[in-house]
Amino acid sequence: MAKSGQSAVFGRRKEPHTVIIARGDEIRHFTVRPWITAFAGSVVAAVTIGYVLATSYLVLRDDLIGATSARNARVQQGYEDRISALRAQVDRITSRQLLDQQMMESKVSELLQRQTQLYERHGRMGPILERAEAAETAPNAAPAPAEKPDTRAALPSAQTIAAFASAAVVPAPAATPFSFWSAKKAVSTESAADHADKLFMTLNQSLRTIENEQLVRIDTLADNAYQTADAIKEALGSAGLSVDLNYGQDAVGGPLVTIDKAALFDAKVKELDQALTALEAIKKEAQKLPIANPAPGLTITSTFGIRRDPILRQPAFHSGMDFRAPVGTHVQATAPGTVVRAGRNGGYGRMVEIDHGNGFSTRYAHLSRIVVKPGQKIRTGDVVGESGSTGRSTGPHIHYEVRRNGDAVDPLRLLKAGKTVAQYL
């Protein structure tokens, strides 16, 4: 008799495994099938084998990890190098901008200083130029002085320099996106620093031109003053009138020592002042001499020296010169002075004598009328009387006589010198 739970045909039957989970009154049970157990075991075995194989591969092939780490290190180093290069470039640009700014400030300060110096020079030149223009009466043959440069108008103002400076430090415009039209435009390669240098060069050239014009103007005025003084001195010397003015003759030699531009300007101004002083002095001396014409426009009828006496008709010495003049013609003083005689004087008839100092005196004779009196101060051109025929005379005329230290001299020579000197006075 077969046992219970066994099959007579197939033998003993295997019961499936059951998992029972009891929780209080709750009881759950799961039946574990053989195939599920086999599948789970296969999955676990496959994962385990795969993990073991992967771990073995990585362990055996550690060069892959090293290569990856090296590549990552190289990439990181490359980034760090690039960042360092960019930082260095930024530092260079910043340093260059600071240096450019310092250079701009230095150049602007220099330009403003030079501009102030030029304004100060212009202020110093103003009075001396006015003095030079007042004394400047160059002859026709002498070269005409150059026109005075309007330095105040030519000088750039402080606002102009500041505008140039601000334009110089403006950064270059940012690059615009590429387009078909922009490709046709001319691309400027000039940097802000180059543009600033050009602006400062232009300003420097302008200021340098003004400085040179000032120096040339001073030189021209000094040369004209010396030429005029020399011409006056030569004209007076030709008439035997020496003027002792040793201008420009005190320095006769020595080593050559160059001076800078600032000292050069002062030296030029000093030289011009000396030239004007010499010119004014020689003009002042010339104006004291009896070189003017006592009867402008009248004809000379008799000169100084030996002539036939109009009364005795024999050779006699004529101590002056005669002008043909109708009665009543005004007779003018030929130099400033003081009247020492005004009345009748023998053969001179009515006569006026003027003392001009320095040993010079003049006489105006045969007057029909005297309008001055002794002790009266006379200026050049003042009327001293009217022509006539008083005294030893054969007809109305003007007798003009010049005496130096009591001796009669030829008035014609003085009149010729006065005609030459008149264009300078």
Secondary structure as the mmCIF struct_conf table of DSSP 4:
data_model
#
loop_
_struct_conf.conf_type_id
_struct_conf.id
_struct_conf.beg_label_comp_id
_struct_conf.beg_label_asym_id
_struct_conf.beg_label_seq_id
_struct_conf.end_label_comp_id
_struct_conf.end_label_asym_id
_struct_conf.end_label_seq_id
HELX_LH_PP_P HELX_LH_PP_P1 ALA A 2 LYS A 3
TURN_TY1_P TURN_TY1_P1 SER A 4 GLY A 5
STRN STRN1 GLN A 6 SER A 7
TURN_TY1_P TURN_TY1_P2 ALA A 8 PHE A 10
STRN STRN2 GLY A 11 ARG A 12
HELX_LH_PP_P HELX_LH_PP_P2 ARG A 13 PRO A 16
STRN STRN3 HIS A 17 ARG A 23
TURN_TY1_P TURN_TY1_P3 GLY A 24 ASP A 25
STRN STRN4 GLU A 26 VAL A 32
HELX_RH_AL_P HELX_RH_AL_P1 PRO A 34 LEU A 60
TURN_TY1_P TURN_TY1_P4 ARG A 61 ARG A 61
HELX_RH_AL_P HELX_RH_AL_P2 ASP A 62 ALA A 135
BEND BEND1 ASN A 140 ALA A 142
HELX_LH_PP_P HELX_LH_PP_P3 PRO A 143 PRO A 149
HELX_RH_AL_P HELX_RH_AL_P3 THR A 151 ALA A 154
BEND BEND2 LEU A 155 LEU A 155
HELX_LH_PP_P HELX_LH_PP_P4 PRO A 156 SER A 157
HELX_RH_AL_P HELX_RH_AL_P4 ALA A 158 ALA A 168
BEND BEND3 VAL A 169 VAL A 170
HELX_LH_PP_P HELX_LH_PP_P5 PRO A 171 PHE A 178
TURN_TY1_P TURN_TY1_P5 PHE A 180 TRP A 181
HELX_RH_3T_P HELX_RH_3T_P1 SER A 182 LYS A 184
BEND BEND4 LYS A 185 LYS A 185
HELX_LH_PP_P HELX_LH_PP_P6 ALA A 186 SER A 188
HELX_RH_AL_P HELX_RH_AL_P5 ALA A 192 SER A 238
TURN_TY1_P TURN_TY1_P6 ALA A 239 GLY A 240
TURN_TY1_P TURN_TY1_P7 TYR A 247 GLY A 248
BEND BEND5 ASP A 250 ASP A 250
HELX_RH_AL_P HELX_RH_AL_P6 LYS A 261 LYS A 288
BEND BEND6 LEU A 289 PRO A 290
BEND BEND7 ALA A 292 ALA A 292
BEND BEND8 PRO A 294 ALA A 295
TURN_TY1_P TURN_TY1_P8 PRO A 296 GLY A 297
HELX_LH_PP_P HELX_LH_PP_P7 LEU A 298 THR A 299
STRN STRN5 ILE A 300 SER A 302
BEND BEND9 PHE A 304 PHE A 304
STRN STRN6 GLY A 305 ARG A 308
TURN_TY1_P TURN_TY1_P9 PRO A 310 LEU A 312
BEND BEND10 GLN A 314 GLN A 314
STRN STRN7 PRO A 315 HIS A 318
BEND BEND11 GLY A 320 GLY A 320
STRN STRN8 MET A 321 ARG A 324
TURN_TY1_P TURN_TY1_P10 VAL A 327 GLY A 328
STRN STRN9 HIS A 330 GLN A 332
BEND BEND12 THR A 334 ALA A 335
STRN STRN10 GLY A 337 ARG A 344
HELX_RH_3T_P HELX_RH_3T_P2 GLY A 346 TYR A 348
STRN STRN11 ARG A 350 GLY A 357
TURN_TY1_P TURN_TY1_P11 ASN A 358 GLY A 359
STRN STRN12 PHE A 360 ILE A 370
TURN_TY1_P TURN_TY1_P12 PRO A 374 GLY A 375
STRN STRN13 LYS A 377 ILE A 378
TURN_TY1_P TURN_TY1_P13 THR A 380 GLY A 381
STRN STRN14 VAL A 383 SER A 387
STRN STRN15 GLY A 388 GLY A 388
BEND BEND13 GLY A 391 ARG A 392
BEND BEND14 THR A 394 PRO A 396
STRN STRN16 HIS A 397 ARG A 404
TURN_TY1_P TURN_TY1_P14 ASN A 405 GLY A 406
STRN STRN17 ASP A 407 VAL A 409
HELX_RH_AL_P HELX_RH_AL_P7 PRO A 411 ALA A 422
TURN_TY1_P TURN_TY1_P15 GLN A 423 TYR A 424
#
